Amino acid sequence: MRRLFVVLSVPAVVAVFAIPALAATRSVKVGDNYFVREGSTPTVSVKKNDTVKWNFAGENPHNVTVTRGPVKFKSPTKSSGSYRKKVTRAGLYRIVCTVHSGQRMNLRVRSK
């Protein structure tokens, strides 16, 4: 009976410790000339190893381009679909659309 308890308990213990290790996905809307919402420059916060998914909507083409941050990356220019990036380095990322100079956002990646 004790052996059966150990055999059944091990997967449950492993599952409990594995759950915090799962990374999240945060969605960001990319609309006509804005990230997230129209108005001021938004800041989106995520944890290290999370994935950020930019969803392209509207009629105008846009891209996601890091101008300053721990790691630089750039999406293709598109007007529909999405772009995903797993962020593995903590810090503040300044992001713009190079097609529309006033379209900006900040991405804050926390270490915990």
Buried (B, 14 or more C-beta within 10 A) or exposed (E): EEEEEEEEEEEEEEEEEEEEEEEEEBEBBBBEBBBBEEEEBBEBEBBBBBBBEBBBBBEBBBBBBBEEBEEEEBBEBBBEEBBEBEBEEBBEBBBBBEBBEEBBBBBBBEEE
